[in-house]
Amino acid sequence: MRSAAHRSWFLPVMAGLVVFAWATLWLWAASPYGRYLDHGDWTQVGIAASICAALPAGDAVLPMTLYVGGWVLMLAAMMLPTTLPLLEIYRRLSRRRADRRLLLALVVGGYLLAWAGFGVAAHGLDWALHEAAAGSVWLAFNGWSLGVAVLALAGAFQFSRLKYRCLDKCRMPLGFVMEHWRGRHERRQALWLSLRHGLFCVGCCWALMLLMFVVGAGSVGWMLLLGAVMAAEKNLPWGRRLSAPLGLVLLAGAGAIVTDNLLLA
């Protein structure tokens, strides 16, 4: 009876979290503060400029805080649906425990922690590229080349052994839980299990997530499309077969941008 009650609230709560994250992203992107979801200069406009001027190292701390906050929100919207099979398996594993809700929260937290770490690294890379573009006349007039590089990298990664190794781990949540769950020090194990699974998820999808730098992190439509592709890759029976065609599409897109810009030159 308790298991049935637990099952009855689990999926609605998870679905509610995902819907809330998407709704928040949509409202944020449509608001005057939507620029904070993108990768522009956050330190020169509006309230951000005032805060950066008032805080020590504010021009570095505030952009990273806003970016990581937006990134975690994007993760809840885009990536939680891809990990629902793992969460459901863990829910069943811990359903008889009094602290099952805490353990499940730790699993979600470890997963988001892995992606938040990637978000910090991605922010640092984005900042470095902006600095390089600001100091290069050629990049200032050929900013499209950075987009091409990301598209080509994401496309080529779709054919790599690392992509398929990480994807296979993500596609076998039951085997992953059985391999990593020891049943001792449950809270620590819950966090480490999800952190490891999150790292495999990062290994599988990091190149696709970098596409947000090309299409713009404020584009909810592109986020929906990328989230749907990643969820299909991981959860659908035929999802593994999407990787190579998607890689070809991305490489073709990179080639089309290069051709278009060379013809205009």
N, C-alpha and C positions, 0 to 999 in steps of 0.2 A: 504493500500500500504506500509506504514511504517512498519507494523507488518510483512508483507511478506519479506521485505528487511532484517529486523532484524533476522527473522528465517533463511534466506538464508546464513547469515554469522555465525550464532551461532554454529551450529554443525561442520562446517569445522574448525572454530577456535579451538573448544574444541578438535576435533580429531587431529588437528595440534599440540596442546600442549602435548597431550598424546604421539603422535609419536615422537615429539622432546625429551620428557623425556626419552622414551625407547632408542632412538638413542644415547642420551648423556650417559645413563647408560652403553650401550654396548661399546661405545668408551672408557669410563672411565675404565670399567672392563678389556678391552683389552690393555690398556696403561700401561706403567711402574708404574703408580700411582694407579693401580687397588687395591693394598693392602689397600688403605685408605677406600675402601668400606667394607672391612672385619673387623674382630674384633681382629686383631693381635696387636702386640706392635708397635704403630705408632710413638713412641718417640725415637726410637733407630736407624732409618734408613733414609738415603737420606736427602732431604731438611727439612723434619719434625724435624730431630734431631738438625739441626742448628737453626731453629726457636725456638724450645723448650728451647735451651740453652740460647738464646738471650732474651726471654721474661720472665718477672716475672710470676711464676706459669705456664709457657708455657707448661710443660708436662701434665697439666690438661686441660688448656684452648684450646690448638690447637686440641687435639684429639676429644674433645666434639664438637668444631666448625666443623671439618671435618665430624664427624659422623652425626651431625644434618643436615648439608648441604646435605650429601648423602641420609639421611633418607627422607628429604623433596622431593628430586628428585625422590626417590622410590615411595613416596606417590602420586606424580603427575602421575607417570606411572601406578601404581597398583590400586589406590583408586579413582582417578577422574572418571574412567569409571563406577565405582559402584554408583556414586552419580549423574550421568547424568539425571535420571528422576526428581530428586529434582531441579536441575538447570533449566531444561526445564520448570517445573511448575512455578518456580520463574521468569524465563524470561517472560512467558506469563503474570504473575501478574503485572510485572513492565514495560511492553512494551510501555505504553503510557507516561511514565515519561521521562523528559529530562535527568535525571541523571541515567538512567537505566543501563548503562555500569558500572558506579561506584558501584551501588547497587549489580550488579552481581559479580563484583570483590570482594566486601566485603563478599558475600556469599562463594565464593571460598576460600578467605583468612581465614574466620572463621573455615571452614572445615579443612584446612591444619594446622591451629593453634592448634586445638584439637589433631591432630595426631603428630604434632611436640612436644607437651607436653609429649605425650606417648613416643616419641623417646628419649627425655631427660631422662625420668624415666628408659627406657630400657637400655640406655647407662650406667646409674648409677648402675643398676643391673648387667650388663655385667662386669663393672669394679670391683664390689664387688666379683663376682664369680672368676674373674682372680686372685684377691688378695687372696681369700680363697684357690684356687688351688695352688698358689705359696707357701702358708704356710702349705700345707698339703701333706705329702708324699703319702698318700693313693689316694688323688685326682689327684696327679701328674701322677700316674700309672693307674688310672681308670677314666680318663677324659670322657670316653664314658658314665659314669653314669649321667653326667649333660645333655647330649643329650637325654638320656632315660627319665629323669625327665621332660624335656620340651615336648617331644613327648607325654608322658603319661598325663601331665597336659592339653595339647591342645586336646587330645582325650577325656578325661573325661569332659572337659568344653563343648564339643559339645552336651552333654546330659543335661546340666544344665538349670534351669528355666531362669537364667539371660541371657544366650545365646539366647533363644527363645524370651524373652521379647524384647531385643534389636534388634534382627533380625526382629521381627514384626514391630517395629517402622521404621526400615530402608526400609521395603518392602511396606510401605504405605506413600509415600512422600506427596501425596495430603492431606491426613488426617493430617499429621504432620504440613504442612504449614498452613492449616486452623486452627489448634489448637494453633499455636504459633505466627501467624502473626496478628498484631493489626492495622496496617496501620497508626500508629503514630510514630514520631521520626524514620523515615524510615531507615536511615543509621545505627542507633544503633540497630534497630530491625533486619535488614538484617544480621548484624554481630552476634547478639545473637542467631537468628534462626539457622544459619549454625553451630555455635559453639555447640549448644545443639544437633543438628543432628549429628555433628561430634563425640560428646561424646557417643551417642548411637552406632555409627559406631565403635568406639573404643571398647565399651562394647561387641559388637557382634564379632569383628575380632581380638582382641588383642592377643588371644592365638595362632591363625594362624600366625600372624605377628611375634610372638616370634620364630616360626620355622625358620626364617631367621638366627637365631643364631646357628641352627643345620646344615642347608644346606649351610650356608655361604652367606652373603649379596652381595658378588661379583658374584654370580651365576645368570646370567640373565635368564637362562632357568627355574630355580626353581621359580624365581620371576614371570615369565610369567604364570607358572602353578598355583601358589598360587593366583595371581591376577585374573586369569580366574575362579577359584573356588569361590572366594569371590564375583565376579561380578555375577556369576550364582546363588549363594545363595540369593542375594539381588534382582535381577532383573528378573529372569525367573519365569514363573508361577509355575513350579515344584521345584524351587530352595530350598524351605524350607525342602523338603524331602532329600536333600543332606547331611544335618548336621549329622544325626545319622550314615549313612554308612561311612562318612568321619571320624567320631569319632572312629568307629570300625577299620578302616584302620590304624589310628594313634596309637591306643592301640596295635594292632597287630604288628606294626613296632617296638614299644617300647619293646614288649615281645620278638621279634626276635633278637633284639640287645642284650638283657640280656642273652638269651639262647646262642647266638653265643659266647659272651665273657666268659660265665661260662664254655662252652665246651673247650675253648682255655686255660682256667686257669689251 
